[in-house]
Amino acid sequence: MEVYSNKQIWGISYPIFLSLLAQNVINVTDTAFLGRVGEVELGAAAMGSLFYICVFTIAFGFSTGSQIIMARRNGEKRYRDVGPVMVQGTFFLLIMAFLLFGMSRLIAPGVMRFLVSSDKIFDATMIFLNWRIYGFFFAFVNVMFRALYIGITRTKVLTLSAIAMALVNVLLAYTLIFGHFGFPAMGIKGAAIASVIAEGSSVLFFIVYTYITVDFKKYGLNQFRSFDVTLLTRVLNISSFTMMQYFLSMATWFVFFVAVERLGQRQLAIANIVRSLYVVMLIPVNALSTTTNTLVSNAIGAGGVNQVMKIMHKIARFSFLIVFSIVILVVIFHQFVLSVYTNETALISEAAGSVYVISFAMLVSSVSNVYFNGISGTGNTRSALMLESLTLIFYTGYIFFVGIYLKARIEICFGIEVLYYALLLTGSVIYLKKANWQSKKL
């Protein structure tokens, strides 16, 4: 097979990019709106959202493993084997949603009380979380639809779904947070409710779109068999490592915010604003990394193992050029960008140093994430987990020493992002050059 062209790569990537952009409107909207409510609400939303995302990444990791398998079957032209992975995975994640919802109701207060030192931020965090965790039931189904469409390289629907979700969230967040159109002002609780309803609207969109446009027979989506333990075990052999990988990654990000929270309410507010900007800047990197994952798996399924490294090199160059352009604009216009999140001049000024740091980290991540996701795309998710775990040991050690022990400034704490991506890039390149990843069977 021929290596994918830039046009083909972009054709798959840009709908994922647009969908991630639209999804992050939720994050930006909540941060921008709550930044005008108060620093307590801003910090509490950050802590509550991180708890939610830590749990959500378990489902996202499962869907990523499922996506790798569906992409491999799509590359092998075994289309009827795609649907059963989707159907079984959805049932499995719905069960997980019920279990994790119950566990969160039980353990979240204790966990947050242990991690958050401010009583005001703790109380606001629990108000947010008590509503936000209802989103598990919708978000866990969403990720399986996402895995299906990325796996079969029909990514344009992701954009449409995400736009619908973003529009619902912006309207409801504005209405419920500030109290418009006859609704009471709910503040941080309104932000959580708006996000849950927005995720529900996305599931409804996916169901209707799939029913109308997808050939159920071709992809085996009409095979509503009983619970298939053998198939689920095969998926978990791949997914269990991505589940653990994503959870550990977000858990260490959570540790970062725990350290920052102890620096003070002001520093936590700055960290939440910069984190929101950081996540937006990572969108093109995540889109191209996801594309790498699925193209590598499709290529191997089609017998193109010898093209895998060429695919990764091409996407990495593409990613760096796009991110470099974004970084230049953000650095030059950082005051304008930060003013989206807050109208407080002092807060904008204090956040500038952290923006410079994450901008440099972005340049490294634009390449490291592509090669790292390429490893998962080959099906060697155990190796990806090992590499991520080793890197996160350094990450955690840095945060404890610099953030908790030294209580360094927030921009120095953000310096770990540069080290993290540099270590991930080094480890990924060494693995791809030295390891025997070509013969992995799924």
C-alpha positions as CSV (number, residue, x, y, z in Angstrom):
1,M,0.0,0.0,0.0
2,E,1.0,3.6,-0.5
3,V,1.6,5.9,2.5
4,Y,-1.3,8.2,3.2
5,S,-1.0,11.6,1.6
6,N,-1.3,14.9,3.5
7,K,-4.7,15.4,2.0
8,Q,-5.9,12.0,3.3
9,I,-4.4,12.6,6.7
10,W,-6.0,16.0,6.9
11,G,-9.3,14.6,5.6
12,I,-9.5,12.3,8.6
13,S,-7.9,14.7,11.1
14,Y,-9.9,17.9,10.6
15,P,-13.3,16.5,11.6
16,I,-11.7,15.1,14.7
17,F,-10.0,18.5,15.2
18,L,-13.3,20.4,14.8
19,S,-15.1,17.9,17.1
20,L,-12.5,18.4,19.8
21,L,-12.7,22.1,19.4
22,A,-16.5,22.1,19.7
23,Q,-16.3,19.8,22.8
24,N,-13.8,22.1,24.4
25,V,-16.3,24.9,24.1
26,I,-17.8,23.3,27.2
27,N,-14.5,23.7,29.1
28,V,-13.9,27.2,27.8
29,T,-17.5,28.3,28.4
30,D,-17.6,27.0,32.0
31,T,-14.2,28.6,32.8
32,A,-15.1,31.9,31.2
33,F,-18.5,32.1,32.8
34,L,-17.4,30.9,36.3
35,G,-14.4,33.2,36.1
36,R,-17.0,36.0,36.2
37,V,-18.8,34.4,39.2
38,G,-15.8,34.2,41.5
39,E,-12.4,32.6,42.2
40,V,-13.9,30.0,44.5
41,E,-16.2,28.7,41.8
42,L,-13.5,28.8,39.2
43,G,-11.1,26.7,41.4
44,A,-13.9,24.3,42.5
45,A,-14.9,23.7,38.9
46,A,-11.3,22.8,38.1
47,M,-11.1,20.3,41.0
48,G,-14.5,18.8,40.3
49,S,-13.8,18.5,36.5
50,L,-10.5,16.8,37.1
51,F,-12.2,14.2,39.4
52,Y,-14.9,13.7,36.7
53,I,-12.2,13.4,33.9
54,C,-10.1,10.9,36.0
55,V,-13.1,8.6,36.1
56,F,-14.2,9.3,32.5
57,T,-10.7,8.4,31.2
58,I,-11.4,4.8,32.3
59,A,-14.2,4.7,29.7
60,F,-12.1,6.6,27.2
61,G,-9.3,4.2,27.5
62,F,-11.6,1.3,26.9
63,S,-13.0,3.0,23.8
64,T,-9.5,3.7,22.5
65,G,-8.7,0.0,22.7
66,S,-12.0,-0.8,20.9
67,Q,-11.1,1.8,18.3
68,I,-7.8,0.1,17.6
69,I,-9.5,-3.2,17.1
70,M,-12.3,-1.8,14.9
71,A,-9.7,0.1,12.8
72,R,-7.7,-3.2,12.3
73,R,-10.8,-5.0,11.2
74,N,-11.7,-2.2,8.9
75,G,-8.2,-2.4,7.3
76,E,-8.6,-6.1,6.9
77,K,-12.0,-5.5,5.2
78,R,-13.7,-7.6,7.9
79,Y,-16.5,-5.1,8.2
80,R,-19.0,-7.3,9.9
81,D,-16.6,-7.8,12.8
82,V,-16.7,-4.1,13.6
83,G,-20.2,-3.8,14.9
84,P,-20.0,-6.5,17.6
85,V,-17.1,-4.7,19.2
86,M,-19.2,-1.5,19.2
87,V,-22.3,-3.2,20.6
88,Q,-20.5,-5.3,23.3
89,G,-18.4,-2.3,24.3
90,T,-21.4,0.0,24.7
91,F,-23.2,-2.5,27.0
92,F,-20.0,-3.0,29.0
93,L,-19.5,0.8,29.5
94,L,-23.1,1.3,30.6
95,I,-22.5,-1.3,33.3
96,M,-19.3,0.6,34.2
97,A,-21.2,3.9,34.3
98,F,-23.6,2.5,36.9
99,L,-20.8,1.1,39.0
100,L,-18.6,4.2,38.8
101,F,-21.5,6.5,39.5
102,G,-22.3,4.7,42.7
103,M,-18.6,4.6,43.7
104,S,-18.3,8.3,43.1
105,R,-21.3,9.1,45.2
106,L,-19.6,7.2,48.1
107,I,-16.0,8.1,47.8
108,A,-15.9,11.6,46.2
109,P,-16.6,13.5,49.4
110,G,-13.8,11.7,51.3
111,V,-11.3,12.1,48.4
112,M,-12.0,15.7,47.9
113,R,-11.9,16.5,51.6
114,F,-8.5,14.9,51.8
115,L,-7.2,16.7,48.7
116,V,-8.7,20.2,49.1
117,S,-7.6,22.3,52.0
118,S,-10.1,25.2,51.5
119,D,-13.5,24.7,53.0
120,K,-15.1,27.1,50.6
121,I,-13.6,25.3,47.5
122,F,-14.5,21.9,49.0
123,D,-18.2,22.9,49.4
124,A,-18.4,24.3,45.9
125,T,-16.6,21.3,44.4
126,M,-19.1,18.9,46.0
127,I,-22.1,21.0,44.7
128,F,-20.5,20.7,41.2
129,L,-19.7,17.0,41.4
130,N,-23.0,15.8,42.8
131,W,-24.6,16.9,39.5
132,R,-21.7,16.4,37.1
133,I,-21.3,12.7,37.6
134,Y,-24.7,12.0,36.0
135,G,-22.8,12.7,32.8
136,F,-21.1,9.3,33.1
137,F,-24.2,7.6,31.6
138,F,-24.1,9.8,28.4
139,A,-20.3,10.3,28.1
140,F,-19.5,6.6,28.3
141,V,-21.9,5.9,25.3
142,N,-20.5,8.9,23.4
143,V,-16.9,7.5,23.4
144,M,-18.0,4.2,21.8
145,F,-19.7,6.1,19.0
146,R,-16.6,8.1,18.6
147,A,-14.4,5.0,18.5
148,L,-16.7,3.4,15.8
149,Y,-16.5,6.4,13.5
150,I,-12.8,7.0,13.9
151,G,-12.2,3.3,13.4
152,I,-14.0,3.2,10.1
153,T,-12.5,6.6,9.2
154,R,-15.9,8.3,8.9
155,T,-14.9,11.2,11.2
156,K,-17.0,14.0,9.8
157,V,-20.0,13.0,12.0
158,L,-17.8,13.8,15.1
159,T,-17.8,17.5,14.1
160,L,-21.6,17.6,13.8
161,S,-22.2,15.9,17.1
162,A,-19.7,18.1,18.9
163,I,-21.2,21.3,17.5
164,A,-24.7,20.2,18.6
165,M,-23.3,19.5,22.1
166,A,-21.4,22.7,22.3
167,L,-24.4,24.8,21.3
168,V,-26.6,23.2,23.9
169,N,-24.0,23.7,26.6
170,V,-23.3,27.4,25.8
171,L,-27.0,28.2,25.8
172,L,-27.8,26.2,29.0
173,A,-24.6,27.3,30.8
174,Y,-25.4,31.0,30.1
175,T,-29.0,30.4,31.2
176,L,-28.4,28.4,34.4
177,I,-25.2,29.9,35.7
178,F,-26.4,33.5,35.6
179,G,-30.1,33.0,35.7
180,H,-31.7,34.1,32.5
181,F,-35.0,33.4,30.6
182,G,-36.9,33.0,33.9
183,F,-34.4,30.5,35.5
184,P,-32.8,31.1,38.9
185,A,-29.0,31.8,39.0
186,M,-27.5,28.5,39.9
187,G,-23.8,29.4,39.6
188,I,-21.5,26.3,39.7
189,K,-24.5,23.9,39.9
190,G,-25.9,25.3,36.7
191,A,-22.5,24.7,34.9
192,A,-22.7,21.0,35.9
193,I,-26.3,20.5,34.9
194,A,-25.7,22.2,31.5
195,S,-22.7,19.9,30.8
196,V,-24.7,16.8,31.6
197,I,-27.6,17.8,29.3
198,A,-25.2,18.7,26.5
199,E,-23.6,15.2,26.7
200,G,-27.1,13.7,26.6
201,S,-27.9,15.7,23.4
202,S,-24.8,14.3,21.8
203,V,-25.9,10.7,22.4
204,L,-29.3,11.4,20.9
205,F,-27.6,12.9,17.8
206,F,-25.3,9.9,17.4
207,I,-28.2,7.4,17.7
208,V,-30.3,9.2,15.1
209,Y,-27.4,9.8,12.7
210,T,-26.3,6.2,12.9
211,Y,-29.8,4.8,12.3
212,I,-30.2,7.0,9.2
213,T,-26.8,6.8,7.6
214,V,-25.0,3.6,8.6
215,D,-25.4,0.2,6.8
216,F,-26.1,-1.9,9.9
217,K,-25.7,-5.2,8.0
218,K,-22.3,-4.3,6.4
219,Y,-20.8,-3.4,9.8
220,G,-22.6,-6.1,11.8
221,L,-24.4,-3.6,14.0
222,N,-27.5,-5.7,13.7
223,Q,-25.9,-8.6,15.6
224,F,-27.5,-8.0,19.0
225,R,-26.0,-11.2,20.4
226,S,-26.0,-12.1,24.1
227,F,-23.1,-10.9,26.2
228,D,-20.0,-12.3,24.3
229,V,-17.3,-12.9,27.0
230,T,-14.8,-14.1,24.4
231,L,-15.1,-10.9,22.4
232,L,-15.1,-8.7,25.5
233,T,-11.9,-10.5,26.7
234,R,-10.2,-9.8,23.4
235,V,-11.1,-6.1,23.6
236,L,-10.0,-5.9,27.2
237,N,-6.6,-7.5,26.3
238,I,-6.0,-4.3,24.4
239,S,-8.2,-1.8,26.3
240,S,-7.2,-2.6,29.8
241,F,-3.7,-1.1,29.3
242,T,-5.1,2.1,27.6
243,M,-7.7,2.4,30.4
244,M,-4.9,2.3,33.0
245,Q,-2.7,4.6,30.9
246,Y,-5.3,7.3,30.6
247,F,-6.3,7.0,34.2
248,L,-2.7,7.4,35.5
249,S,-2.1,10.3,33.1
250,M,-5.2,12.2,34.5
251,A,-4.5,11.2,38.1
252,T,-1.1,12.8,37.9
253,W,-2.7,16.0,36.4
254,F,-5.0,15.9,39.4
255,V,-2.0,15.7,41.7
256,F,-0.7,18.8,39.9
257,F,-3.9,20.8,40.9
258,V,-3.8,19.4,44.4
259,A,-0.3,20.9,44.7
260,V,-1.4,24.2,43.2
261,E,-4.5,24.4,45.5
262,R,-2.1,24.5,48.4
263,L,-0.3,27.5,46.9
264,G,-3.5,29.5,47.4
265,Q,-6.9,30.4,45.9
266,R,-5.3,32.8,43.5
267,Q,-2.8,30.4,42.1
268,L,-5.5,27.8,41.6
269,A,-7.6,30.3,39.6
270,I,-4.5,31.0,37.4
271,A,-3.9,27.3,36.9
272,N,-7.4,26.7,35.9
273,I,-7.4,29.5,33.3
274,V,-4.0,28.3,31.9
275,R,-5.2,24.7,31.9
276,S,-8.2,25.6,29.9
277,L,-6.1,27.4,27.3
278,Y,-3.6,24.5,27.3
279,V,-6.4,22.0,26.6
280,V,-7.6,24.1,23.6
281,M,-4.1,24.4,22.2
282,L,-3.7,20.6,22.5
283,I,-6.7,20.1,20.2
284,P,-4.8,19.8,16.9
285,V,-2.2,17.6,18.6
286,N,-4.9,15.3,20.0
287,A,-6.7,15.2,16.6
288,L,-3.5,14.2,14.7
289,S,-2.5,11.7,17.4
290,T,-5.9,10.0,17.1
291,T,-5.5,10.0,13.4
292,T,-2.0,8.4,13.8
293,N,-3.6,5.7,16.0
294,T,-6.3,4.7,13.6
295,L,-4.1,5.0,10.4
296,V,-1.4,2.9,11.9
297,S,-3.9,0.2,12.8
298,N,-5.6,0.4,9.4
299,A,-2.3,0.2,7.6
300,I,-1.2,-2.9,9.5
301,G,-4.6,-4.5,8.9
302,A,-4.1,-3.9,5.2
303,G,-0.7,-5.4,5.2
304,G,1.3,-2.1,5.2
305,V,3.6,-2.7,8.2
306,N,6.5,-1.2,6.2
307,Q,4.6,2.1,5.9
308,V,3.9,2.6,9.6
309,M,7.0,4.7,10.3
310,K,6.5,6.8,7.2
311,I,3.0,7.6,8.3
312,M,4.2,8.7,11.8
313,H,7.0,10.8,10.4
314,K,4.6,12.6,8.0
315,I,2.0,13.3,10.7
316,A,4.6,14.5,13.1
317,R,5.9,17.1,10.7
318,F,2.4,18.1,9.9
319,S,1.6,18.4,13.6
320,F,4.7,20.5,14.4
321,L,4.0,23.1,11.7
322,I,0.4,23.6,12.8
323,V,1.3,23.9,16.5
324,F,4.2,26.2,15.8
325,S,1.8,28.6,14.1
326,I,-0.6,28.5,17.0
327,V,2.1,29.0,19.6
328,I,3.4,32.1,17.8
329,L,-0.1,33.7,17.8
330,V,-0.8,32.8,21.4
331,V,2.5,34.2,22.6
332,I,2.1,37.5,20.7
333,F,-1.6,37.9,21.7
334,H,-1.6,36.3,25.1
335,Q,-3.3,39.2,26.8
336,F,-6.2,39.1,24.4
337,V,-6.5,35.3,24.7
338,L,-6.5,35.4,28.5
339,S,-9.1,38.1,28.6
340,V,-11.5,35.5,27.2
341,Y,-11.3,33.8,30.6
342,T,-11.2,36.8,33.0
343,N,-11.5,40.6,32.9
344,E,-9.2,41.0,35.9
345,T,-6.0,42.8,34.7
346,A,-3.8,41.5,37.5
347,L,-4.9,37.9,36.9
348,I,-4.0,38.2,33.2
349,S,-0.6,39.6,34.1
350,E,0.2,36.9,36.6
351,A,-0.9,34.1,34.2
352,A,1.4,35.3,31.3
353,G,4.5,33.4,32.5
354,S,2.6,30.1,32.6
355,V,1.4,30.7,29.1
356,Y,4.9,31.0,27.8
357,V,5.9,27.8,29.5
358,I,3.0,25.7,28.1
359,S,3.6,27.2,24.7
360,F,7.1,25.7,24.7
361,A,5.7,22.4,26.0
362,M,3.2,22.4,23.1
363,L,6.0,22.4,20.5
364,V,7.5,19.2,22.1
365,S,4.0,17.6,22.5
366,S,3.2,18.1,18.8
367,V,5.8,15.5,18.0
368,S,5.9,13.3,21.1
369,N,2.1,12.6,21.1
370,V,2.2,11.4,17.5
371,Y,4.9,8.8,18.0
372,F,3.5,7.7,21.4
373,N,0.0,7.2,19.9
374,G,1.6,5.3,17.0
375,I,2.8,2.7,19.5
376,S,-0.8,2.2,20.7
377,G,-2.0,2.0,17.1
378,T,0.3,-1.0,16.5
379,G,-1.7,-2.8,19.3
380,N,1.2,-2.7,21.8
381,T,-0.8,-1.0,24.4
382,R,1.0,-2.8,27.3
383,S,4.3,-1.2,26.1
384,A,2.6,2.2,25.8
385,L,1.4,1.8,29.4
386,M,4.9,1.0,30.6
387,L,6.4,4.0,28.8
388,E,3.7,6.3,30.2
389,S,4.1,5.0,33.7
390,L,7.8,5.5,33.7
391,T,7.4,9.0,32.5
392,L,4.7,9.8,35.1
393,I,7.0,8.8,37.9
394,F,9.2,11.7,37.0
395,Y,6.1,13.9,36.6
396,T,4.8,13.1,40.1
397,G,8.2,13.5,41.7
398,Y,8.7,16.9,40.2
399,I,5.2,18.1,41.4
400,F,5.8,16.9,44.9
401,F,9.2,18.5,45.1
402,V,8.6,21.7,43.3
403,G,4.9,22.3,44.0
404,I,4.4,20.9,47.5
405,Y,7.8,21.0,49.1
406,L,9.3,24.1,47.5
407,K,6.0,25.8,46.9
408,A,7.4,27.3,43.7
409,R,5.6,29.8,41.5
410,I,2.9,28.5,39.2
411,E,4.9,28.9,36.0
412,I,7.7,26.8,37.5
413,C,5.2,24.1,38.3
414,F,4.0,24.1,34.7
415,G,7.6,23.5,33.7
416,I,6.9,19.8,34.3
417,E,4.9,19.7,31.0
418,V,8.1,20.4,29.0
419,L,10.0,17.6,30.8
420,Y,7.0,15.2,30.5
421,Y,6.7,15.5,26.7
422,A,10.5,15.4,26.2
423,L,10.7,12.1,28.2
424,L,7.7,10.7,26.3
425,L,9.3,11.6,22.9
426,T,12.6,10.0,23.8
427,G,11.0,6.8,25.1
428,S,8.7,6.5,22.1
429,V,11.5,6.9,19.5
430,I,13.7,4.4,21.3
431,Y,10.9,1.9,21.5
432,L,9.9,2.3,17.8
433,K,13.5,1.8,16.7
434,K,14.5,-1.0,19.0
435,A,11.4,-3.1,19.9
436,N,9.7,-5.8,17.9
437,W,6.3,-4.2,17.5
438,Q,5.6,-5.2,13.9
439,S,4.1,-8.7,14.6
440,K,1.4,-7.8,17.2
441,K,-1.8,-9.7,16.5
442,L,-5.3,-8.4,17.5
